[in-house]
Amino acid sequence: MSNEETYTEDSIRSLEWSEHIRLRPGMYIGKLGDGSSPDDGIYVLIKEILDNSIDEFVMRYGKTIEVTIKEQTVCVRDYGRGIPLGKVVECVSKINTGAKYDSKVFKKAVGLNGVGSKAVNALSSYFKVQSIREGRTRIVEFHRGDVVLDDPEKPAELRSGTIITFVPDEDIFGKYHYIPEYVQKMLWNYVFLNNGLTIIFNGERFVAQNGLLDLLNSYIDTPVLYPIIHLRDGEFECAFTHCEVYGEEYYTFVNGQHTTQGGTHQAAFREALVKTIRDFYKKDFDTNDIKASLIAALSIKVQDPVFESQTKTKLGSVHLEPDGITIRNYIMDIVKKHLDDYLHMNPETAEALLRKILQSEKERREWANIKKIAKESVKKVSLHNKKLRDCRIHYNNNNDDRRYESTIFITEGDSASGSITKARDVNTQAVFSLKGKPLNCFGLSKRVVYENEEFNLLQAALNLEEGLEYLRYNYVVVATDADVDGMHIRLLLLTFFLQFYPDLVRNGHLYILQTPLFRVRNKQKTFYCYSPQEKQDALDKLGANAEITRFKGLGEISPDEFKYFIAKDIRLDPVILTRESAVPEVLTFYMGKNTLERQNFIIENLRVEADILEEAPVL
């Protein structure tokens, strides 16, 4: 047996708490990422600290939380009770230490495992905790989990509470950046779920008074078919309506935690909604006809909830403790009672809901033959399909942690897809090759998705027909050339997704691949540059004898080079819909018949771009 295979007492290691977190960060915060995705680790770090402040608010201590982000430094200040001064170090640096284990103190807390603030501490190059309690304060500073300053207790005139300041470690996260829209959405969800809470983010005030009703009013950007139905009872709240959109969309929460992957509470609500509507109308409607175009938000408070991962994105609890009643029966009883009463008391809403269900039923029957033909077409093409080069691990496979890395690149032409295909990771990266420019689907019905071969095959590859929960890839990446044709194709694809699958965009799955415009190199070193400024910086480093190559298309980049751009150092620009973005207005402006207005917009922005380029060095 070789020395490498020897298994002795010397093979056994005991890691310090911070070493284990830094060695296996995915166990504590999910995936890492560079900040381009809303579920990247740097946002989880903010959430872990905020959860502790929210728990103080839930226990009726402190109505305001202040969040400040300046470049890479995050500061969260609450006005709760403050950490007991004698336990400040232990609460942020000793695993399995905290008040969350005492259910009498934190009955329905978000952070339950005593790990959150410790993970933030260990994964930060700088971490500072200050507790102010009963007129006294204590400050402790850490570097990657190790204490570097322990300032003794002293009197303080500040209001009670806790101040946490941290800088995520670049050794763990690489070159990262915070996207304000992702932080803002997180903060809005907190205030929607906690009436009376005020969060101040970089000077902007976030506050809401009507719970999930405000949430849906904020996020819905298409006409509703009837007023939002808002139900509250005990520890459960829900709000829902049907809109002029395709698919169904959910915002679900447990103890204020956004469960982006749903769980037992979402499954129970869907079942309760279908059963109540069937019973009310005394008709056995198809489940899909009831849920089509549904947008809903629901929240439940559970003592000692069980989640299916450390990042708490999917509820696994079956029972409500200490009562022992199942979550399914609890939600079923509430929805059945209150929704049935509501529909009886609001006949106009009941009629509008019925019309929507019957319309969905009619469309489903009309599309049945089209879908059947489309599926047969997909099966035939799949036998010799060169459009999709699939990967092995998919997002809807819950048995592999690498599913979060699953990516599909949508490319134009054989040359570009060929380069990406040869350079990709076959485990987690798939490639879908477009044939020319896709159809402009603005204003068309979803029927075109099944009748157009290109869209039909793309939908099948993504597995979107039955809803977002069956999506096969976490990252849907548009990878087109950086020229006029490439921009046009990108716009047409964005129109397709916004028209028929806006929930794909809202849930942070759609991205644009950034590839280098220039390669600057000499015999010793090579720089890949994504802008004229980066090119100039590279020339400053390499000198005047450097060779400059301008990449015009993805097919010009060799597979050996391409692997650097779609691996660890991949640059993705997320497609973000802000609270102010209304999909119909966006599509109408960019894809409608308002040619003159759009032309003036382009000219004005070209002037701005020209001004910027004039200031840049000309090479």
Buried (B, 14 or more C-beta within 10 A) or exposed (E): EEEEEEEEEEEEEEEEBBBBBBEEBBBBBBBBBBBBBBBBBBBBBBBBBBBBBBBBBBBEBBBBBBBBBEEBEBBBBBBBBBBBBEBBBBBBBEBEBBBBBEBEEBBBBBBBBBBBBBBBBBBBBBBBBBBBBEEBBBBBBBBBBEBEEEEEBEEBEBEBBBBBBBBBBEEBBBEBEBBEBBBBBBBBBBBBBBEEBBBBBEEEEBBBEEBBBBBBBBBBBBEBBBEBBBBBBEBBBBBBBBBEBBBBBBBBBBBBBBBBBBBBBBBBBBBBBBBBBBEBBEEEBBBBBBBBBBBBBBBBBBBBBBBBBBBBBBBEBEBBEEEEEBBBEBBBBBBBEBBBEBBEEBEEBBEBBBEBBBBBBEBBEEBEEBBEEBBEBBEEBEEEBEBBBBBBBBBBEEEBEBBBBBBBBBBBBEBBBBBBBEBBBEEBBBBBBBEEBBBBBBEBEBEBBBBBBBBBBBBBBBBBBEBBEEBBBBBBBBBBBBEEBBEBBBBBBBBBBBBBBBBBBBBBBBBBBBBBBBBBBBEEEBBBBBEBEBBBBBBEEBEEEBEBBEBEBBBBBEEEBBBBBBEEEBBBEBBBBEEEBBBBEBBBEBBBEEEEEBEEEEEEEEEEEEEEEEEEEEE
